[in-house]
Amino acid sequence: MNEFPPVVFYFQLILTNTSGKEEVIFKEISGITMEMGVEEITEGGNNNFKHRVPTSLKYTNLVLKRGLASKDSEVVLWCMDAFNGISDVPIKTKNVLVRLLDNSGIILKSWQFSNAYPVKWMVSDLNFDNETVLIESLEFAYSYFQ
């Protein structure tokens, strides 16, 4: 295995348990972050320090930028349903798989985000053709990742 980072790479977004239609490719990703919460507890009669104990984990939103997708991609259809849906219909959560691929399409790393749903979607005004959707930014909230 090459010890140097790849010069050219991209990210592939896949919805798990779907038909496997063409999925979305992105150039940038952020939000693969977890943070342990900390609670401070004051001990009665001792003002010199506070006990710091761990609480639950917090996750930031997953943000993917500069993407390209087919207009009938399951990711695009899911986002359109979520953002154009009726307010009394709940948003469907899905498990999302993000893969880091090198220029040859070899998977270098992957992450799975559980119970994800789209919270922000910014689509470019420029389109190559009627079959392509250019995505400036796509943001998901999720329960946890592995």
Summary of the structure (lengths in Angstrom):
residues: 146
radius of gyration: 19.5
end to end distance: 23.0
largest distance: 71.0
contacts: 368
relative contact order: 0.25
helix: 8%
strand: 55%
